Amino acid sequence: MSDASTDPQGAHAHPDSQTALAIGAIGVVFGDIGTSPLYALKESFIGHHPLTVDVPHIFGVLSLIFWTMMLIVTLKYVLVILRADNKGEGGSLALLALIGRKLGPNRWTPVIAMLGVVATALFYGDAIITPAISVLSAVEGLTVVNESFADWVLPLSIGILFGLFAIQSYGTAVVGKLFGPVMIIYFIVLATLGAVNIASAPQVLWALSPHYAVEFFLIDPKLAFLALGSVVLAVTGAEALYADMGHFGRKAIMISWLYIAFPCLLINYLGQSALLMTNPAAVANPFFFMAPEWARLPLVILATLATIIASQAVISGAYSVSQQAVQLGFLPRLKIMHTSARAAGQIYVPIVNWALLILVILLVIGFQSSSNLAAAYGIAVTGTMLITACMVAVLTFAVWKWHPLLATLITAVFLIVDGLYFASNVTKIPDGGWFPLLVAAIAFTLLTTWATGRKLVRDRLEEDAMPIDLFLKSVGERVKRVAGTSVFLASTTEGIPPALLHNLKHNHILHERVVILTVTNEGVPHIAPKERSEVADLGSGFYRIVLHFGFMDEVDIPAELAQEIRAGGPFRPMETSYFLARQTLIPSARPGMAIWREKLFAWMVRNAQSAMEFFKLPTNRVIELGSQVEI
């Protein structure tokens, strides 16, 4: 198992810090999967494909839930995929960048890139459904307390969701400190409720045997296959284990899952199943019926807090994925606000926040209940899991170079399990599964249109670019030079940027020091400050600087230039002018993209955050020069 990355944070961490990381992981990483007991078992019996509440079906479903958590979460994610960290970061785009960096360009590169983009697009669909179903399922517990509260479920859920999105701009630092302790209490309550109910029917423990899952398929193959679409709800949020690895480290996540989250979840599912064996009518909402009557209202409040935390985790994940997509060239520049001076990972992306809020509210109003939403939930999750399984195949065979027999066995198990769950969820498309697929299709179109459009623009600009040596010869001594420094941003590291040519054409002067600057984003999360720049002296007062950033780094050009511009005198901000090219894109019939996609790309360019804001350029030192580019 050579070349498997090691955990950057957990390998040599002090035990105390490891404990703190593990508690933090409970709050952030396991919020989604931790709230799945609210609806997973219930939907398996009273969802769109109801099951008889008897011992064979209870044991069959419980056995499937247990082995699903074992195979998908414990084996696939905790023991295998957490090894695939990209310099400490995880997630679909980080995994895509890792594979691309390790393998380099080859015939499979476009396919792997497409898989990574599809997984990212599916994540956005998941990010919309998770807050809606989590909060709804918790607030629906009020109907168990008192049926007259039914009319309050929808408005209360919408109010909670609106408040959650409204406070995002203030940052999650303060609220985040409460995540760990609240979720610890929540998991303790899960285990306590489960243990109390297991005592009434201890024979439920036999259901952990895999032969009960096999018997379920033998009794009713069709219903067992369809039940997989609800059973998989027990592991929604498993992808968060990988996506949040950069915040907590592999070891802390492993400790949290194996010693806290997994045992508590399992005990709770056992308790719910034991309750159904003694009281089949409790299937209407087994999670809340596990509690004695006096404890149900406090349980609703605690569950609601847990679902808010689960929603917060996926919202923060949407911000991080969007930031990665911008840096890796799949989305236009977005306004990204840092909400903490100390924690670089705490960001807020306004357009993503408000788009999520609108869609989540529409989803709650449109689907009305968590049971209806359960039909929509799952296909995005299982689609992402299936894609991750395909990427694991590439990792085990080509990157880690495991023994072919072991790599084949691991890949086959993951593909079969994930494939079955995805196929079962495909049957839910008419009942609501179309929604996350629609969101994913829109996201996929935007991601691929931007990436393809950027490439087309670069190609068109390179066609008209003047070689640097020819330009320097033509400039010679004829052009007047003035004091100061001019920085011309260029999208490529070859030739002369259009802004420089247009400036010379219209103003007929150049600064005594001219910097041609290119910002590149690498397939790693972070680039050390000392390794970020390449400086080349081109002669005649011209310099080419290439700045390298990771996909999690914040880009601040003036700060970087203050460190790097040494030739020709010190860098003086008030004597430096930044020249930007503002291209007007003209859709044409030239080969590249369909006309409608070219128009979409032009619209995205017009609505992108300006380079001046994104690169943190001083507003009073920027000159924009326009040009037209036919794509």
C-alpha positions as MATLAB code, in Angstrom:
seq = 'MSDASTDPQGAHAHPDSQTALAIGAIGVVFGDIGTSPLYALKESFIGHHPLTVDVPHIFGVLSLIFWTMMLIVTLKYVLVILRADNKGEGGSLALLALIGRKLGPNRWTPVIAMLGVVATALFYGDAIITPAISVLSAVEGLTVVNESFADWVLPLSIGILFGLFAIQSYGTAVVGKLFGPVMIIYFIVLATLGAVNIASAPQVLWALSPHYAVEFFLIDPKLAFLALGSVVLAVTGAEALYADMGHFGRKAIMISWLYIAFPCLLINYLGQSALLMTNPAAVANPFFFMAPEWARLPLVILATLATIIASQAVISGAYSVSQQAVQLGFLPRLKIMHTSARAAGQIYVPIVNWALLILVILLVIGFQSSSNLAAAYGIAVTGTMLITACMVAVLTFAVWKWHPLLATLITAVFLIVDGLYFASNVTKIPDGGWFPLLVAAIAFTLLTTWATGRKLVRDRLEEDAMPIDLFLKSVGERVKRVAGTSVFLASTTEGIPPALLHNLKHNHILHERVVILTVTNEGVPHIAPKERSEVADLGSGFYRIVLHFGFMDEVDIPAELAQEIRAGGPFRPMETSYFLARQTLIPSARPGMAIWREKLFAWMVRNAQSAMEFFKLPTNRVIELGSQVEI';
ca = [
       0.000    0.000    0.000;
       2.678    2.417   -1.015;
       2.247    6.133   -1.548;
      -0.830    6.469    0.634;
      -0.795    9.918    2.168;
      -0.398   10.255    5.878;
      -2.559   12.307    8.131;
      -0.913   15.722    8.462;
      -2.679   16.716   11.623;
      -3.225   13.492   13.449;
       0.071   11.663   13.059;
       2.059   13.473   15.704;
      -0.632   15.413   17.527;
      -0.573   15.668   21.299;
      -3.225   13.408   22.910;
      -5.017   16.433   24.418;
      -5.230   18.192   21.061;
      -6.340   14.934   19.449;
      -9.199   14.695   21.954;
     -10.214   18.287   21.197;
     -10.142   17.559   17.459;
     -12.230   14.415   17.959;
     -14.862   16.356   19.961;
     -14.888   19.072   17.289;
     -15.333   16.425   14.610;
     -18.388   15.070   16.441;
     -19.967   18.509   16.112;
     -19.164   19.238   12.479;
     -18.373   16.017   10.626;
     -21.078   13.763   12.075;
     -23.972   16.218   12.245;
     -25.631   14.895    9.072;
     -25.159   11.179    9.680;
     -25.952   11.729   13.374;
     -29.443   13.014   12.595;
     -30.291   10.152   10.229;
     -32.018    8.121   13.030;
     -34.736   10.781   12.914;
     -36.000    9.438    9.592;
     -33.988    6.483    8.188;
     -35.738    3.559    9.933;
     -39.152    5.240    9.759;
     -38.895    5.797    5.993;
     -37.812    2.192    5.447;
     -41.234    1.060    6.738;
     -43.698    3.857    5.875;
     -42.013    5.473    2.884;
     -43.110    5.181   -0.738;
     -42.669    1.381   -0.564;
     -44.166    0.370    2.834;
     -43.047   -2.766    4.658;
     -44.963   -4.937    7.088;
     -43.846   -4.180   10.631;
     -42.966   -7.726   11.674;
     -39.837   -9.487   12.917;
     -38.489  -10.692    9.510;
     -38.718   -7.177    8.027;
     -37.451   -5.428   11.182;
     -34.453   -7.779   11.382;
     -33.856   -7.490    7.630;
     -33.867   -3.675    7.592;
     -31.757   -3.430   10.767;
     -29.210   -5.899    9.401;
     -28.991   -3.861    6.183;
     -28.487   -0.623    8.156;
     -25.718   -2.154   10.278;
     -23.807   -3.668    7.372;
     -24.297   -0.540    5.282;
     -22.612    1.500    8.025;
     -19.866   -1.106    8.264;
     -19.139   -1.345    4.529;
     -19.729    2.232    3.357;
     -18.692    4.339    6.353;
     -16.217    2.205    8.299;
     -14.507    0.263    5.514;
     -14.844    2.552    2.513;
     -14.508    6.003    4.027;
     -12.754    5.615    7.391;
     -10.278    2.854    6.509;
      -9.651    3.496    2.790;
     -10.676    6.898    1.443;
      -9.385    8.927    4.397;
      -5.932    7.743    3.256;
      -6.388    9.767    0.062;
      -5.729   13.229    1.434;
      -4.464   15.953   -0.882;
      -1.894   17.596    1.399;
      -4.381   17.213    4.252;
      -7.537   18.216    2.346;
     -10.369   15.938    1.217;
     -13.480   16.072   -0.950;
     -14.273   15.369   -4.597;
     -12.339   18.304   -6.071;
      -9.359   17.690   -3.787;
      -9.382   14.021   -4.821;
      -9.625   15.033   -8.483;
      -6.644   17.373   -8.081;
      -4.678   14.656   -6.236;
      -5.219   12.060   -8.984;
      -4.437   14.623  -11.685;
      -1.198   15.605   -9.965;
      -0.072   12.015   -9.370;
      -0.906   10.630  -12.810;
      -0.315   13.675  -14.994;
      -2.023   14.070  -18.395;
      -3.175   10.770  -19.913;
      -6.125    9.381  -21.845;
      -8.154    8.936  -18.628;
      -7.658   12.520  -17.419;
     -10.820   13.951  -19.102;
     -12.938   11.066  -17.731;
     -11.605   11.474  -14.185;
     -12.065   15.252  -14.387;
     -15.654   14.771  -15.539;
     -16.357   12.403  -12.627;
     -15.022   14.975  -10.162;
     -17.207   17.709  -11.659;
     -20.311   15.476  -11.580;
     -19.662   14.628   -7.916;
     -19.321   18.341   -7.126;
     -22.563   19.105   -8.964;
     -24.368   16.356   -7.023;
     -23.043   17.819   -3.772;
     -24.970   21.049   -4.413;
     -28.180   19.025   -4.755;
     -27.403   17.302   -1.459;
     -26.591   20.649    0.206;
     -30.110   21.874   -0.550;
     -31.998   18.791    0.665;
     -30.022   18.157    3.882;
     -31.121   21.295    5.792;
     -34.723   20.854    4.626;
     -35.190   17.189    5.594;
     -33.126   17.438    8.793;
     -34.972   20.419   10.280;
     -38.385   19.199    9.118;
     -37.867   15.732   10.608;
     -36.887   17.241   13.984;
     -39.729   19.774   14.153;
     -42.211   17.042   13.153;
     -41.479   15.556   16.555;
     -43.901   18.180   17.916;
     -46.769   16.117   16.498;
     -45.679   13.253   18.748;
     -45.808   15.612   21.735;
     -49.246   16.907   20.694;
     -51.058   16.367   17.402;
     -52.457   19.912   17.534;
     -48.930   21.209   16.820;
     -49.100   19.829   13.245;
     -50.007   23.220   11.743;
     -46.901   24.753   13.316;
     -44.396   22.362   11.759;
     -44.044   24.058    8.381;
     -43.843   27.741    9.482;
     -41.535   26.860   12.389;
     -39.206   24.897   10.093;
     -39.091   27.764    7.588;
     -38.381   30.246   10.399;
     -35.504   28.137   11.751;
     -33.995   27.708    8.286;
     -34.310   31.417    7.479;
     -32.623   32.337   10.765;
     -29.834   29.824   10.143;
     -28.977   31.270    6.723;
     -29.435   34.867    7.906;
     -26.689   34.592   10.554;
     -24.104   33.048    8.221;
     -22.428   36.384    7.445;
     -21.491   36.745   11.138;
     -19.373   33.600   10.989;
     -19.641   30.304   12.820;
     -16.832   30.767   15.364;
     -19.082   31.435   18.372;
     -21.793   28.951   17.412;
     -19.117   26.442   16.426;
     -17.851   26.240   20.007;
     -21.248   24.840   21.005;
     -21.333   22.242   18.207;
     -19.148   19.631   19.902;
     -20.761   19.687   23.375;
     -24.329   19.759   21.985;
     -23.646   16.825   19.654;
     -21.904   14.888   22.444;
     -25.070   15.277   24.552;
     -27.164   14.335   21.515;
     -25.171   11.144   20.876;
     -25.350   10.203   24.583;
     -29.129   10.628   24.425;
     -29.229    8.473   21.260;
     -27.397    5.668   23.039;
     -29.419    6.017   26.264;
     -32.779    5.869   24.476;
     -31.574    2.925   22.430;
     -30.246    0.972   25.415;
     -33.457    1.450   27.427;
     -35.558    0.094   24.550;
     -33.172   -2.783   23.803;
     -33.764   -3.992   27.353;
     -37.426   -4.617   26.477;
     -36.513   -6.865   23.519;
     -32.842   -7.953   23.770;
     -33.345  -10.548   21.018;
     -33.066   -7.639   18.570;
     -29.267   -7.994   18.858;
     -29.476  -11.119   16.675;
     -30.405   -8.830   13.765;
     -26.744   -7.797   13.418;
     -26.096  -11.109   11.669;
     -25.822  -10.587    7.881;
     -27.995  -13.624    7.145;
     -31.089  -11.631    8.136;
     -30.342   -9.158    5.331;
     -30.006  -12.098    2.927;
     -33.280  -13.585    4.195;
     -34.994  -10.227    3.592;
     -34.042  -10.458   -0.096;
     -35.173  -14.083   -0.252;
     -38.580  -13.281    1.320;
     -39.333  -10.346   -1.005;
     -36.555   -9.451   -3.486;
     -38.411   -6.498   -5.031;
     -39.332   -4.789   -1.752;
     -35.861   -5.471   -0.324;
     -34.255   -3.805   -3.348;
     -36.592   -0.799   -3.072;
     -35.936   -0.627    0.684;
     -32.277    0.052   -0.053;
     -33.349    3.544   -1.151;
     -34.471    4.266    2.422;
     -31.795    2.229    4.227;
     -29.079    4.372    2.622;
     -30.500    7.381    4.491;
     -28.680    5.917    7.510;
     -25.316    6.854    5.934;
     -26.152   10.220    4.369;
     -23.348   12.500    5.440;
     -20.635    9.850    5.053;
     -19.045   12.028    2.358;
     -18.548   14.694    5.057;
     -15.991   12.447    6.741;
     -13.769   12.913    3.712;
     -14.667   16.490    2.833;
     -13.936   17.757    6.373;
     -10.658   15.878    6.791;
      -8.674   19.080    6.300;
     -10.257   20.621    9.393;
      -9.752   17.749   11.830;
      -7.323   15.200   10.409;
      -7.760   11.524    9.660;
      -7.029   10.216   13.152;
      -9.519   12.472   14.951;
     -12.291   11.510   12.513;
     -11.492    7.808   12.928;
     -11.619    8.111   16.742;
     -14.909   10.032   16.638;
     -16.565    7.498   14.342;
     -15.292    4.252   15.840;
     -15.642    5.179   19.519;
     -18.546    7.633   19.647;
     -20.721    8.128   16.561;
     -20.930    4.548   15.245;
     -21.697    2.831   18.612;
     -24.309    5.457   19.567;
     -26.030    5.291   16.172;
     -26.076    1.502   16.210;
     -27.526    1.345   19.738;
     -30.220    3.833   18.719;
     -31.218    1.835   15.623;
     -31.310   -1.312   17.771;
     -33.541    0.513   20.260;
     -35.910    1.760   17.562;
     -36.158   -1.777   16.156;
     -36.809   -3.230   19.633;
     -39.609   -0.679   20.084;
     -41.198   -1.716   16.787;
     -41.096   -5.370   17.890;
     -43.071   -4.562   21.051;
     -45.196   -1.734   19.600;
     -45.602   -1.801   15.775;
     -47.803    1.330   15.880;
     -44.723    3.356   16.906;
     -43.542    3.114   13.282;
     -45.202    6.514   12.698;
     -42.171    8.097   14.393;
     -40.061    5.515   16.275;
     -37.288    7.966   17.164;
     -39.518   10.175   19.312;
     -41.732    7.338   20.572;
     -38.621    5.768   22.142;
     -38.658    8.536   24.747;
     -41.106    8.631   27.668;
     -43.878   11.185   27.233;
     -42.337   13.744   29.624;
     -39.035   13.721   27.685;
     -40.418   14.148   24.160;
     -40.532   17.950   24.066;
     -36.913   18.285   25.356;
     -35.953   15.614   22.796;
     -37.573   17.670   20.004;
     -35.541   20.713   21.109;
     -32.291   18.710   21.277;
     -32.969   17.061   17.899;
     -33.716   20.464   16.357;
     -30.388   21.813   17.643;
     -28.662   18.745   16.188;
     -30.301   19.276   12.776;
     -29.294   22.940   12.799;
     -25.710   21.812   13.410;
     -26.012   19.215   10.618;
     -27.334   21.928    8.293;
     -24.536   24.304    9.302;
     -21.954   21.685    8.381;
     -23.338   21.192    4.866;
     -23.760   24.958    4.337;
     -20.114   25.540    5.315;
     -19.222   22.666    2.994;
     -20.999   24.404    0.117;
     -18.900   27.527    0.750;
     -15.663   25.505    0.777;
     -16.557   23.570   -2.376;
     -17.428   26.834   -4.145;
     -14.096   28.360   -3.122;
     -12.237   25.298   -4.425;
     -14.214   25.439   -7.679;
     -13.281   29.093   -8.186;
      -9.594   28.460   -7.535;
      -9.506   25.366   -9.757;
     -11.199   27.197  -12.630;
     -14.692   25.672  -12.557;
     -16.583   28.767  -11.361;
     -16.190   32.505  -12.003;
     -14.754   34.728   -9.303;
     -17.212   34.947   -6.408;
     -17.292   37.336   -3.480;
     -15.747   35.369   -0.615;
     -15.739   36.913    2.848;
     -13.549   35.651    5.678;
     -15.486   35.619    8.933;
     -12.546   34.863   11.213;
      -9.169   36.563   11.471;
      -7.598   33.384   12.854;
      -9.355   30.529   11.042;
      -8.742   30.774    7.294;
     -11.286   28.038    6.589;
     -14.200   30.065    7.969;
     -15.629   31.810    4.938;
     -18.956   33.175    3.769;
     -20.060   33.254    0.126;
     -23.152   35.509   -0.140;
     -24.446   34.343   -3.527;
     -24.182   30.670   -2.507;
     -25.843   31.383    0.856;
     -28.899   33.170   -0.547;
     -29.290   30.758   -3.472;
     -29.312   27.852   -0.990;
     -31.827   29.625    1.258;
     -34.279   30.284   -1.591;
     -34.076   26.716   -2.867;
     -34.313   25.168    0.631;
     -37.435   27.226    1.461;
     -39.025   26.328   -1.890;
     -38.204   22.683   -1.192;
     -39.870   22.744    2.241;
     -42.974   24.475    0.863;
     -43.137   22.176   -2.156;
     -42.629   18.823   -0.387;
     -44.380   19.712    2.913;
     -43.005   16.781    4.994;
     -39.807   14.853    5.681;
     -41.415   11.686    4.263;
     -41.981   13.386    0.914;
     -38.461   14.799    1.009;
     -37.027   11.337    1.726;
     -38.033   10.389   -1.821;
     -35.836   13.196   -3.145;
     -33.019   12.465   -0.704;
     -30.526    9.763   -1.508;
     -29.925    9.905   -5.229;
     -27.408   12.746   -4.971;
     -25.704   11.042   -2.020;
     -25.504    7.605   -3.668;
     -24.417    9.188   -6.958;
     -21.513   10.885   -5.192;
     -20.640    7.644   -3.388;
     -20.625    5.709   -6.671;
     -18.332    8.281   -8.296;
     -16.027    8.181   -5.270;
     -15.899    4.378   -5.640;
     -14.784    4.827   -9.280;
     -12.055    7.219   -8.152;
     -10.972    4.696   -5.503;
     -10.379    2.249   -8.359;
      -7.978    4.734   -9.954;
      -6.304    5.366   -6.595;
      -5.757    1.719   -5.680;
      -4.557    0.605   -9.122;
      -2.674    3.615  -10.519;
      -1.725    5.914   -7.621;
      -1.194    3.673   -4.581;
      -0.300    0.644   -6.745;
      -1.829   -1.926   -4.404;
      -1.570   -5.613   -5.228;
      -3.942   -6.172   -8.208;
      -5.938   -8.834   -6.357;
      -6.524   -6.599   -3.312;
      -7.298   -3.552   -5.472;
      -9.777   -5.594   -7.544;
     -11.502   -6.983   -4.446;
     -11.829   -3.582   -2.732;
     -13.021   -1.867   -5.921;
     -15.533   -4.619   -6.720;
     -17.069   -4.491   -3.221;
     -17.440   -0.701   -3.325;
     -18.820   -0.600   -6.866;
     -21.353   -3.382   -6.214;
     -22.596   -1.926   -2.910;
     -22.722    1.674   -4.124;
     -24.164    0.570   -7.472;
     -27.041   -1.275   -5.766;
     -27.893    1.696   -3.579;
     -27.749    4.086   -6.531;
     -29.941    1.794   -8.643;
     -32.504    1.590   -5.822;
     -32.581    5.385   -5.558;
     -33.085    5.751   -9.310;
     -36.584    4.342   -8.741;
     -37.310    7.418   -6.582;
     -36.788    9.887   -9.443;
     -40.523   10.303  -10.255;
     -41.361   10.809   -6.549;
     -38.902   13.669   -5.990;
     -35.489   12.326   -6.935;
     -35.690   14.529  -10.021;
     -35.065   17.634   -7.880;
     -31.435   17.003   -6.808;
     -30.725   15.729  -10.335;
     -32.113   18.973  -11.773;
     -29.967   21.028   -9.394;
     -26.940   18.878  -10.243;
     -27.588   19.259  -13.987;
     -27.706   23.060  -13.652;
     -24.554   23.065  -11.492;
     -22.780   20.723  -13.927;
     -23.690   22.981  -16.857;
     -22.333   26.054  -15.063;
     -19.119   24.306  -13.956;
     -18.294   22.856  -17.377;
     -19.355   25.975  -19.300;
     -17.038   28.150  -17.230;
     -14.087   25.743  -17.511;
     -14.538   25.315  -21.289;
     -15.171   29.026  -21.848;
     -11.995   30.026  -20.002;
      -9.996   27.641  -22.154;
     -11.530   29.085  -25.323;
     -10.704   32.643  -24.244;
      -7.115   31.669  -23.448;
      -6.769   29.963  -26.814;
      -8.154   33.004  -28.672;
      -5.839   35.364  -26.782;
      -2.821   33.139  -27.473;
      -3.645   33.207  -31.178;
      -3.171   36.994  -31.215;
      -0.411   37.182  -28.604;
       2.872   38.862  -29.552;
       6.053   37.000  -28.523;
       7.945   38.770  -25.738;
      11.257   38.992  -27.592;
       9.605   40.572  -30.644;
       7.799   43.058  -28.415;
      10.985   44.090  -26.592;
      12.773   44.662  -29.906;
       9.914   46.761  -31.261;
       9.717   48.881  -28.111;
      13.447   49.683  -28.020;
      14.298   53.250  -27.099;
      11.376   54.820  -28.941;
       8.836   54.593  -26.149;
       8.913   57.152  -23.375;
       9.382   55.650  -19.873;
       7.912   57.237  -16.750;
       8.713   56.630  -13.074;
       6.939   53.878  -11.163;
       5.823   50.303  -11.655;
       3.031   48.950  -13.840;
       1.608   45.492  -13.279;
      -0.239   43.851  -16.176;
      -2.281   40.777  -15.312;
      -1.999   37.986  -17.865;
      -3.969   34.742  -18.077;
      -1.013   32.855  -19.590;
       2.726   32.732  -19.022;
       3.539   33.271  -22.699;
       3.466   36.372  -24.875;
       2.322   39.903  -24.111;
      -1.040   40.496  -22.383;
      -3.632   42.485  -24.400;
      -3.816   45.211  -21.723;
      -0.116   46.002  -22.243;
      -0.511   46.288  -26.019;
      -3.619   48.476  -25.679;
      -1.948   50.739  -23.142;
       1.051   51.230  -25.428;
      -1.202   51.781  -28.435;
      -3.299   54.494  -26.763;
      -0.916   56.125  -24.259;
       2.456   55.670  -26.035;
       4.330   55.396  -22.726;
       5.570   52.694  -20.370;
       6.624   52.716  -16.727;
      10.295   52.273  -15.936;
       9.464   48.892  -14.417;
       6.862   46.683  -16.125;
       5.665   43.483  -14.465;
       3.734   40.859  -16.421;
       1.919   38.896  -13.724;
       0.206   35.523  -14.004;
      -1.687   33.857  -11.146;
      -1.874   30.064  -11.343;
      -3.788   27.656   -9.151;
      -2.174   24.329   -8.383;
      -3.725   20.998   -7.504;
      -2.792   21.256   -3.809;
      -4.618   23.037   -0.970;
      -1.809   25.372    0.045;
       1.480   26.688   -1.324;
       4.036   27.898    1.227;
       4.615   31.692    0.932;
       8.316   31.191    0.151;
       7.454   28.861   -2.748;
       4.737   30.920   -4.386;
       6.649   33.061   -6.850;
       8.763   32.706   -9.948;
      10.509   35.885  -11.124;
      12.195   36.247  -14.517;
      14.117   39.369  -15.591;
      13.249   39.878  -19.289;
      15.531   42.902  -19.695;
      14.751   46.552  -20.500;
      12.918   46.926  -17.173;
      10.475   44.084  -17.910;
       9.803   41.252  -15.454;
       7.584   38.214  -15.626;
       6.238   36.989  -12.297;
       4.209   33.832  -11.853;
       2.410   33.457   -8.517;
       1.341   29.942   -7.502;
      -1.575   29.426   -5.101;
      -3.319   26.367   -3.695;
      -7.059   25.889   -4.090;
      -7.608   26.813   -0.414;
      -5.281   29.849   -0.412;
      -6.471   33.447   -0.318;
      -5.093   35.478   -3.216;
      -3.692   38.904   -2.272;
      -1.555   40.223   -5.117;
      -0.262   43.457   -3.486;
       0.848   41.499   -0.410;
       2.698   38.976   -2.573;
       4.348   41.659   -4.718;
       5.516   43.463   -1.595;
       7.554   40.348   -0.864;
       8.759   39.601   -4.379;
       9.483   42.779   -6.317;
      13.063   43.527   -5.452;
      14.708   44.186   -8.814;
      14.806   47.793   -9.892;
      14.120   49.158   -6.412;
      11.688   48.438   -3.595;
       7.980   47.938   -4.164;
       6.093   51.161   -3.443;
       2.298   50.682   -3.434;
       1.574   54.356   -4.206;
       3.855   54.246   -7.244;
       2.366   51.055   -8.693;
      -0.485   50.909  -11.196;
      -2.416   47.742  -12.044;
      -3.677   47.264  -15.589;
      -6.533   44.853  -16.196;
      -8.042   43.703  -19.478;
     -11.833   43.691  -19.513;
     -12.904   41.471  -22.378;
     -16.273   41.781  -24.048;
     -17.094   38.308  -25.305;
     -18.807   37.899  -28.636;
     -20.486   34.525  -29.221;
     -19.776   33.212  -32.711;
     -20.127   30.114  -34.849;
     -16.437   29.298  -34.415;
     -15.720   25.780  -33.089;
     -15.831   25.561  -29.303;
     -19.206   25.584  -27.589;
     -22.831   25.760  -28.621;
     -24.086   29.325  -29.058;
     -26.359   29.076  -25.992;
     -23.399   28.001  -23.838;
     -21.257   30.839  -25.226;
     -24.022   33.283  -24.260;
     -24.212   31.665  -20.813;
     -20.441   31.990  -20.411;
     -20.582   35.669  -21.454;
     -23.310   36.225  -18.833;
     -21.172   34.532  -16.178;
     -18.211   36.745  -17.100;
     -20.338   39.883  -16.781;
     -21.597   38.836  -13.340;
     -18.299   37.568  -11.923;
     -16.656   39.518   -9.125;
     -14.182   41.980  -10.592;
     -10.522   40.991  -10.683;
      -9.783   44.159   -8.695;
     -11.841   42.935   -5.705;
     -10.912   39.281   -6.009;
      -7.162   39.944   -6.114;
      -7.472   42.690   -3.446;
      -6.038   45.402   -5.685;
      -6.194   49.010   -4.400;
      -9.210   50.637   -6.059;
      -7.407   53.919   -6.774;
      -4.470   52.225   -8.521;
      -6.363   50.150  -11.127;
      -6.813   50.930  -14.816;
      -9.099   48.748  -16.952;
      -8.632   48.524  -20.699;
     -11.417   46.986  -22.773;
     -11.169   44.655  -25.737;
     -13.392   42.288  -27.681;
     -12.827   38.543  -27.936;
     -14.744   36.322  -30.335;
     -15.369   32.822  -28.950;
];
